[in-house]
Amino acid sequence: MQSAPTHGKIHVAVIGGGVIGVCSASWLLREGFAVTIVEPGEIANGSSFGNAGCFNPSSVVPMSMPGNITKVPGWLLDPLGPLSIRWAYLPRIAPWLLRFLQAGSRQRVEKQAAALAGLLRDSPDVYLPLVENAGALDLLRRDGHLMVYLTRADFEADAFAWQLRKRNGIDYTVLERDALWQLEPALSRDYQLGVLLPGNGHTVNPQRFVAALANAFLRNGGQIKRAKVQGFDLTGERLAGLCTDGGIVAADRAVVAAGAYSKQFATQLGDSVPLDTERGYHIIVRSPEASPGLPILDTSGKFVATPMETGLRLAGTVEFAGLEAPPDWRRARNLLKLGKRLFPGLAETYPEDRLSVWMGFRPSMPDSLPVIGYSRRTRDVVYAFGHGHIGMAAGANTGHLVTDLITGKVPRVPVEPFSPQRFG
Ligand SMILES: Cc1cc2nc3c(=O)[nH]c(=O)nc-3n(C[C@H](O)[C@H](O)[C@H](O)COP(=O)(O)OP(=O)(O)OC[C@H]3O[C@@H](n4cnc5c(N)ncnc54)[C@H](O)[C@@H]3O)c2cc1C
């Protein structure tokens, strides 16, 4: 058995080196714990690798909204639509989908939005101490975010979502036609209305961003062990370590931050959590002929176009197909078609060496709220997974909450809405 790396200190092992694991580990280390991240692959090789990079406090609007029940069947019937399902996966995902639809009542959505507002508060600024310490300010932008609509009627149809944002303290400015096109000249004139969210930010490279925080964690005395965690070494309610394919890693406390792969760990500790994955895709156009100055969410195509250091990244879509099925790269290619509609200056076709595609597994809960809290079996294990569409935006605050729970302090934001036991 390996000994804890820093004697005389409580040793915390963090399962998973994505944005949630790295942020949790970083704050825990600052709080004085001895911390080891246990990760089988490279840092940020999962969902944190290829996302749209947005740090959006405005993402308080849950995925399941009133009225979805009428829209979902149409989306599902279009194989390249914003939401798709591999029919072989339907029996597995059906209970999740049912919970998803149930989560979309007005009353529940109001509560979810309030909980998300707490979790997303001050993103991206809440990252600053970590980013400054990592010398990675060049990877962070605080230029805002634009959500665009084809027509004013489409914007008005989203009124409830905008009321939710307003009620939860999100500032925004509506821009129509010329005002919009002047702000974003690359945008197609087919888009008549945009909403500028000045408080939002983004990173120009999510993978490098998370890796930079992890490198700073190492420099500050944290450890990273390359191993796949299999389970917990428990004596009664006390944790002694993690069982991995590289032997036991000694630990007094553990954080489960294995993204879409976290359910197995909760099950081992007696918690039944409906975690599944909403697979998402991106396509990057290198040296694009047209690119926005800030991230743009196309509300009709339901994807985000983010200017990144690697090119223009078009990211989004939701595919229900579990963790095993091969990617459907047509979905990534279709994002390029949608991107061309958004930015007519893009070329009709591209040589393969100017494109790059990716698929990732969002760790998603049906009520759009992550799982943050103690395990049923032992308070030595804290869960931090299920961030769905908001893991980048919520990473730093989630790490703070994890640290509060492990130190036994009153969490700075109420964690009851994120309870692992909320599904009974
Ligand atoms: C297309 C797309 C666009 C997105 N855009 C945004 C956005 O703009 N803004 C935003 O906030 N969010 C966005 N997201 C969501 C965001 O990417 C995720 O919520 C976030 O990355 C989840 O982070 P995580 O650390 O929980 O999981 P991951 O990043 O998936 O990390 C989990 C880690 O756990 C490791 N692991 C798995 N099993 C084990 C094991 N047995 N032992 C040890 N380690 C293990 C994995 O190797 C992995 O490194 C987007 C997602 C997608 C797919």
The ligand as an SDF file (V2000), in Angstrom:
LIG
                    3D

 53 58  0  0  0  0  0  0  0  0999 V2000
  -20.2910   19.2900  -27.0090 C   0  0  0  0  0  0  0  0  0  0  0  0
  -20.2090   19.7530  -25.5780 C   0  0  0  0  0  0  0  0  0  0  0  0
  -20.1900   21.1080  -25.2930 C   0  0  0  0  0  0  0  0  0  0  0  0
  -20.1400   21.5630  -23.9810 C   0  0  0  0  0  0  0  0  0  0  0  0
  -20.0420   22.8920  -23.7250 N   0  0  0  0  0  0  0  0  0  0  0  0
  -19.9450   23.3420  -22.4500 C   0  0  0  0  0  0  0  0  0  0  0  0
  -19.7810   24.7170  -22.1670 C   0  0  0  0  0  0  0  0  0  0  0  0
  -19.6460   25.5400  -23.0590 O   0  0  0  0  0  0  0  0  0  0  0  0
  -19.7630   25.1250  -20.8630 N   0  0  0  0  0  0  0  0  0  0  0  0
  -19.8880   24.2300  -19.8310 C   0  0  0  0  0  0  0  0  0  0  0  0
  -19.9120   24.6420  -18.6770 O   0  0  0  0  0  0  0  0  0  0  0  0
  -19.9890   22.8970  -20.0670 N   0  0  0  0  0  0  0  0  0  0  0  0
  -20.0170   22.4330  -21.3410 C   0  0  0  0  0  0  0  0  0  0  0  0
  -20.1140   21.0970  -21.5910 N   0  0  0  0  0  0  0  0  0  0  0  0
  -20.2160   20.1890  -20.4570 C   0  0  0  0  0  0  0  0  0  0  0  0
  -18.8520   19.9580  -19.7930 C   0  0  0  0  0  0  0  0  0  0  0  0
  -17.9160   19.5670  -20.7790 O   0  0  0  0  0  0  0  0  0  0  0  0
  -18.9780   18.8560  -18.7380 C   0  0  0  0  0  0  0  0  0  0  0  0
  -20.0390   19.1430  -17.8490 O   0  0  0  0  0  0  0  0  0  0  0  0
  -17.6990   18.7470  -17.9080 C   0  0  0  0  0  0  0  0  0  0  0  0
  -16.5800   18.6110  -18.7460 O   0  0  0  0  0  0  0  0  0  0  0  0
  -17.7820   17.5610  -16.9590 C   0  0  0  0  0  0  0  0  0  0  0  0
  -16.5550   17.5060  -16.2670 O   0  0  0  0  0  0  0  0  0  0  0  0
  -16.1990   16.2490  -15.3440 P   0  0  0  0  0  0  0  0  0  0  0  0
  -14.8970   16.5670  -14.7240 O   0  0  0  0  0  0  0  0  0  0  0  0
  -17.3520   15.9180  -14.4850 O   0  0  0  0  0  0  0  0  0  0  0  0
  -16.0920   15.0200  -16.3690 O   0  0  0  0  0  0  0  0  0  0  0  0
  -14.9060   14.5960  -17.4570 P   0  0  0  0  0  0  0  0  0  0  0  0
  -14.3050   15.8170  -18.0110 O   0  0  0  0  0  0  0  0  0  0  0  0
  -15.5570   13.6640  -18.3550 O   0  0  0  0  0  0  0  0  0  0  0  0
  -13.8470   13.9510  -16.5220 O   0  0  0  0  0  0  0  0  0  0  0  0
  -14.0590   12.7090  -15.8980 C   0  0  0  0  0  0  0  0  0  0  0  0
  -12.7070   12.0450  -15.7300 C   0  0  0  0  0  0  0  0  0  0  0  0
  -12.8820   10.8620  -14.9560 O   0  0  0  0  0  0  0  0  0  0  0  0
  -11.9870    9.8960  -15.4370 C   0  0  0  0  0  0  0  0  0  0  0  0
  -12.4330    8.5650  -15.0370 N   0  0  0  0  0  0  0  0  0  0  0  0
  -13.4350    7.8230  -15.5640 C   0  0  0  0  0  0  0  0  0  0  0  0
  -13.4820    6.6230  -14.9620 N   0  0  0  0  0  0  0  0  0  0  0  0
  -12.5020    6.6270  -14.0170 C   0  0  0  0  0  0  0  0  0  0  0  0
  -12.0560    5.6500  -13.0750 C   0  0  0  0  0  0  0  0  0  0  0  0
  -12.6260    4.4330  -12.9740 N   0  0  0  0  0  0  0  0  0  0  0  0
  -11.0070    5.9630  -12.2710 N   0  0  0  0  0  0  0  0  0  0  0  0
  -10.4110    7.1950  -12.3380 C   0  0  0  0  0  0  0  0  0  0  0  0
  -10.8100    8.1430  -13.2300 N   0  0  0  0  0  0  0  0  0  0  0  0
  -11.8460    7.8420  -14.0490 C   0  0  0  0  0  0  0  0  0  0  0  0
  -11.9970   10.0900  -16.9480 C   0  0  0  0  0  0  0  0  0  0  0  0
  -10.8350    9.5460  -17.5570 O   0  0  0  0  0  0  0  0  0  0  0  0
  -12.0830   11.6170  -17.0590 C   0  0  0  0  0  0  0  0  0  0  0  0
  -10.8100   12.2060  -17.1850 O   0  0  0  0  0  0  0  0  0  0  0  0
  -20.1470   20.6320  -22.9140 C   0  0  0  0  0  0  0  0  0  0  0  0
  -20.1280   19.2510  -23.1920 C   0  0  0  0  0  0  0  0  0  0  0  0
  -20.1430   18.8150  -24.5090 C   0  0  0  0  0  0  0  0  0  0  0  0
  -20.0920   17.3320  -24.7840 C   0  0  0  0  0  0  0  0  0  0  0  0
  1  2  1  0
  2  3  1  0
  2 52  2  0
  3  4  2  0
  4  5  1  0
  4 50  1  0
  5  6  2  0
  6  7  1  0
  6 13  1  0
  7  8  2  0
  7  9  1  0
  9 10  1  0
 10 11  2  0
 10 12  1  0
 12 13  2  0
 13 14  1  0
 14 15  1  0
 14 50  1  0
 15 16  1  0
 16 17  1  0
 16 18  1  0
 18 19  1  0
 18 20  1  0
 20 21  1  0
 20 22  1  0
 22 23  1  0
 23 24  1  0
 24 25  2  0
 24 26  1  0
 24 27  1  0
 27 28  1  0
 28 29  2  0
 28 30  1  0
 28 31  1  0
 31 32  1  0
 32 33  1  0
 33 34  1  0
 33 48  1  0
 34 35  1  0
 35 36  1  0
 35 46  1  0
 36 37  1  0
 36 45  1  0
 37 38  2  0
 38 39  1  0
 39 40  1  0
 39 45  2  0
 40 41  1  0
 40 42  2  0
 42 43  1  0
 43 44  2  0
 44 45  1  0
 46 47  1  0
 46 48  1  0
 48 49  1  0
 50 51  2  0
 51 52  1  0
 52 53  1  0
M  END
$$$$
